[in-house]
């Protein structure tokens, strides 16, 4: 029986995916539920498992964009699982195979297509003034493909062939292309402004120093900065609800819940998983959710549903050493807070100069619905909560807030 494997829908509104990588080769025997391919959508990378055991025939190539529901491979479920015959019973057979391998690596199988360009490649080469004889085709039977023509450089360009100079091309993943589109969309369609402030992190440092070990032992998660920032933002969003709003046509939608998107760097690029209903979470709850989402993003197992629907975003460039930046809004949201590195700086405290751990923070916002008063007030509210967390985030009961 021949089973047609079709591309499953990775999420609502996604109509096309890209074959990022085949994990098996054409003609291989695969087991049921074995991962056979990595599939990129514009929001996540997912693994495609075999629906049944059998011999696989690939119907799409790596890099191909295929529609959801399209057939990407066939599985012959009637095929028997091959036995392991790595050791040959005939001692001469190994020598014969080696001779065939050597011969095949030296002798090229040339056909009429060898070295000839495809119609698209021929047009590109003509525009570049490059002869197809200068190109080593990578297509079937040595045919010069469109990609070969795009990457081709004339032999007259001697200056680029200097020792030590070179370049390489790689196709952007669908996720990376989508992120790029959204960033440009945000810049072109929003009236984005950024306001800045600085935060004295001394109080948070003191709390972490006192309770981080106990917190770790009790909850099996670290007491990091993200829980303080998330809860400070939740408080500020309640005080300034316009920052927790979005534009939909001629209307403004304001949410009474806080789904906080956390920008993290994953193996496939920037990913933004969402902490749902952060207003209902404790320090422990936030840290546990951040850890869970970060692990899933790192392992490439994050789902589309886990990265959609946020109402506000936090971006932490400080982990890479950034001192200051203007983060770009994550559409259709209207605000994003940028965290940065913490540096000991001299500051004036009660008329005296003291050295304090200072972080610069930035709020980028859509000026179409958020005025300067609200944006500055929001960032000041975040600053106040971070500098006085015991009173404003913990209701003067640290152990209860940390569930210790």
ZAMARGU-4260 file (C-alpha; in steps of 0.2 Angstrom, whole numbers, plus 5000, padded with zeros to 4 digits):
<rodrens>
0) 5000/5000/5000 | 5007/5017/4995 | 5003/5031/5009 | 5003/5049/5003 | 5011/5060/5017
5) 5004/5078/5016 | 5009/5093/5025 | 4999/5096/5041 | 4993/5113/5046 | 5005/5120/5058
10) 4993/5133/5064 | 4978/5145/5059 | 4982/5157/5044 | 4997/5147/5038 | 4995/5141/5021
15) 5013/5137/5015 | 5028/5129/5023 | 5046/5126/5017 | 5055/5110/5018 | 5070/5115/5029
20) 5079/5098/5029 | 5076/5080/5025 | 5082/5069/5039 | 5081/5054/5028 | 5086/5050/5010
25) 5075/5044/4995 | 5073/5025/4997 | 5076/5024/5015 | 5066/5013/5026 | 5058/5023/5040
30) 5049/5018/5056 | 5032/5025/5061 | 5033/5041/5071 | 5052/5043/5065 | 5056/5062/5062
35) 5059/5062/5043 | 5060/5081/5039 | 5061/5098/5047 | 5047/5110/5041 | 5049/5129/5042
40) 5033/5140/5044 | 5033/5159/5045 | 5032/5157/5064 | 5041/5141/5069 | 5051/5125/5064
45) 5042/5109/5067 | 5047/5091/5064 | 5037/5080/5052 | 5035/5062/5058 | 5032/5047/5047
50) 5014/5041/5048 | 5018/5023/5045 | 5033/5012/5043 | 5040/5008/5025 | 5051/5013/5011
55) 5050/5032/5008 | 5050/5041/4991 | 5053/5060/4992 | 5042/5071/4982 | 5049/5088/4987
60) 5067/5095/4988 | 5075/5104/5003 | 5071/5123/5001 | 5055/5120/4992 | 5039/5130/4997
65) 5024/5118/4998 | 5006/5122/5002 | 4998/5115/5017 | 4990/5098/5012 | 5002/5095/4998
70) 5010/5078/4996 | 5028/5079/5001 | 5033/5060/5001 | 5026/5043/4998 | 5028/5028/5010
75) 5027/5010/5004 | 5020/5002/5019 | 5021/4984/5011 | 5040/4985/5010 | 5049/4974/5022
80) 5062/4981/5034 | 5079/4977/5027 | 5091/4966/5037 | 5108/4973/5042 | 5120/4966/5029
85) 5135/4977/5032 | 5147/4962/5032 | 5149/4953/5015 | 5151/4935/5015 | 5162/4936/5000
90) 5179/4943/5004 | 5181/4949/4986 | 5165/4959/4986 | 5172/4973/4997 | 5187/4975/4985
95) 5174/4976/4970 | 5164/4989/4979 | 5179/5000/4982 | 5184/4999/4964 | 5167/5004/4959
100) 5167/5018/4971 | 5184/5024/4965 | 5179/5023/4947 | 5163/5032/4949 | 5172/5046/4958
105) 5184/5048/4943 | 5172/5045/4928 | 5158/5058/4926 | 5141/5052/4919 | 5140/5065/4905
110) 5123/5067/4896 | 5117/5080/4883 | 5112/5091/4898 | 5129/5092/4906 | 5135/5110/4906
115) 5119/5117/4897 | 5109/5130/4906 | 5091/5129/4910 | 5080/5143/4901 | 5080/5154/4917
120) 5099/5151/4920 | 5102/5155/4902 | 5093/5172/4903 | 5103/5177/4919 | 5120/5172/4912
125) 5116/5182/4897 | 5112/5197/4907 | 5128/5195/4917 | 5138/5192/4901 | 5145/5175/4907
130) 5147/5160/4896 | 5139/5143/4903 | 5156/5135/4900 | 5163/5145/4914 | 5150/5137/4926
135) 5150/5120/4935 | 5132/5115/4935 | 5125/5108/4951 | 5109/5101/4944 | 5104/5084/4938
140) 5117/5077/4925 | 5128/5093/4928 | 5114/5105/4921 | 5117/5123/4925 | 5103/5129/4937
145) 5095/5146/4940 | 5104/5146/4957 | 5120/5142/4948 | 5118/5157/4937 | 5113/5169/4951
150) 5128/5164/4961 | 5140/5165/4946 | 5154/5178/4945 | 5163/5182/4929 | 5181/5176/4927
155) 5185/5194/4922 | 5182/5199/4940 | 5199/5195/4945 | 5199/5206/4960 | 5187/5195/4970
160) 5198/5180/4968 | 5212/5187/4979 | 5218/5174/4992 | 5208/5176/5008 | 5193/5184/5000
165) 5177/5175/4997 | 5159/5175/5000 | 5145/5162/5003 | 5126/5162/5000 | 5113/5153/5010
170) 5094/5154/5009 | 5085/5162/5023 | 5073/5151/5033 | 5055/5155/5031 | 5054/5160/5049
175) 5069/5173/5047 | 5061/5180/5031 | 5044/5182/5040 | 5053/5191/5055 | 5061/5202/5042
180) 5045/5207/5034 | 5037/5210/5051 | 5051/5222/5056 | 5050/5232/5040 | 5031/5232/5042
185) 5032/5239/5060 | 5044/5253/5055 | 5034/5258/5040 | 5016/5257/5047 | 5018/5263/5065
190) 5022/5280/5072 | 5036/5273/5083 | 5045/5283/5096 | 5057/5278/5110 | 5058/5284/5127
195) 5072/5280/5139 | 5076/5279/5158 | 5088/5271/5170 | 5085/5259/5184 | 5095/5256/5200
200) 5095/5237/5202 | 5102/5238/5220 | 5086/5232/5228 | 5084/5217/5216 | 5102/5212/5218
205) 5100/5212/5237 | 5084/5202/5236 | 5092/5189/5224 | 5107/5188/5235 | 5097/5184/5250
210) 5084/5172/5243 | 5090/5165/5226 | 5098/5149/5234 | 5082/5145/5244 | 5071/5150/5229
215) 5081/5138/5218 | 5080/5123/5231 | 5061/5126/5234 | 5055/5128/5216 | 5069/5121/5205
220) 5070/5137/5195 | 5082/5152/5197 | 5076/5169/5203 | 5081/5179/5188 | 5078/5197/5183
225) 5064/5192/5171 | 5051/5189/5184 | 5054/5206/5192 | 5053/5215/5175 | 5037/5205/5170
230) 5028/5209/5186 | 5033/5227/5185 | 5027/5228/5167 | 5010/5220/5172 | 5008/5233/5186
235) 5012/5247/5174 | 5000/5240/5160 | 4986/5241/5173 | 4990/5259/5177 | 4992/5264/5158
240) 4980/5253/5148 | 4983/5262/5132 | 5000/5253/5131 | 4991/5237/5132 | 4981/5241/5117
245) 4982/5238/5098 | 4975/5247/5082 | 4962/5237/5072 | 4957/5248/5057 | 4948/5263/5064
250) 4946/5255/5082 | 4958/5253/5097 | 4957/5237/5106 | 4962/5237/5124 | 4965/5221/5134
255) 4961/5217/5152 | 4974/5203/5152 | 4993/5204/5150 | 5000/5191/5138 | 5019/5195/5138
260) 5029/5191/5123 | 5047/5187/5128 | 5060/5189/5113 | 5073/5175/5114 | 5087/5170/5102
265) 5084/5152/5095 | 5093/5141/5083 | 5082/5147/5069 | 5083/5165/5073 | 5073/5177/5084
270) 5058/5169/5092 | 5044/5177/5103 | 5035/5165/5114 | 5021/5171/5125 | 5018/5171/5144
275) 4999/5169/5145 | 4990/5179/5159 | 5005/5185/5167 | 4994/5196/5178 | 4989/5179/5187
280) 5007/5173/5190 | 5019/5174/5204 | 5038/5176/5204 | 5038/5157/5204 | 5025/5155/5190
285) 5034/5168/5179 | 5051/5160/5181 | 5045/5142/5178 | 5036/5148/5162 | 5051/5158/5155
290) 5062/5142/5158 | 5049/5131/5149 | 5047/5142/5134 | 5066/5145/5133 | 5070/5127/5133
295) 5056/5123/5119 | 5063/5138/5109 | 5081/5132/5110 | 5076/5114/5106 | 5066/5119/5091
300) 5050/5112/5098 | 5040/5129/5101 | 5023/5129/5093 | 5014/5142/5083 | 5001/5144/5097
305) 5015/5147/5110 | 5021/5162/5099 | 5005/5171/5095 | 4993/5183/5104 | 5005/5193/5115
310) 4999/5210/5120 | 5016/5218/5125 | 5034/5212/5122 | 5050/5212/5132 | 5067/5211/5123
315) 5083/5208/5133 | 5098/5214/5123 | 5108/5215/5139 | 5112/5196/5139 | 5123/5200/5123
320) 5131/5215/5131 | 5120/5229/5124 | 5121/5246/5133 | 5106/5254/5124 | 5095/5251/5110
325) 5078/5256/5102 | 5068/5240/5101 | 5056/5238/5086 | 5038/5235/5090 | 5031/5218/5088
330) 5016/5221/5077 | 5001/5222/5080 | 5007/5226/5098 | 5009/5244/5102 | 5024/5243/5115
335) 5040/5234/5118 | 5052/5236/5133 | 5071/5234/5130 | 5082/5228/5144 | 5100/5231/5143
340) 5116/5226/5152 | 5119/5231/5170 | 5135/5242/5174 | 5141/5249/5190 | 5140/5268/5188
345) 5143/5283/5199 | 5126/5291/5204 | 5121/5305/5216 | 5112/5298/5231 | 5106/5311/5244
350) 5120/5323/5239 | 5134/5310/5238 | 5141/5300/5224 | 5139/5281/5226 | 5142/5266/5214
355) 5126/5257/5209 | 5122/5244/5197 | 5112/5253/5184 | 5102/5247/5169 | 5096/5258/5155
360) 5079/5253/5149 | 5070/5259/5133 | 5051/5259/5128 | 5047/5259/5110 | 5028/5263/5107
365) 5016/5267/5094 | 5013/5286/5095 | 4996/5284/5086 | 4987/5278/5101 | 5000/5281/5115
370) 5004/5299/5120 | 5020/5305/5127 | 5012/5307/5144 | 5007/5288/5145 | 5023/5282/5138
375) 5034/5291/5150 | 5022/5287/5164 | 5022/5269/5160 | 5041/5268/5160 | 5043/5278/5176
380) 5030/5266/5184 | 5041/5251/5178 | 5057/5260/5186 | 5048/5263/5202 | 5043/5245/5204
385) 5060/5239/5200 | 5068/5250/5212 | 5056/5247/5226 | 5050/5229/5223 | 5047/5224/5241
390) 5033/5237/5242 | 5026/5238/5225 | 5028/5220/5219 | 5028/5210/5235 | 5016/5220/5246
395) 5030/5221/5259 | 5030/5202/5261 | 5045/5195/5252 | 5044/5176/5258 | 5025/5175/5254
400) 5028/5183/5237 | 5042/5171/5233 | 5032/5156/5241 | 5046/5152/5253
</rodrens>
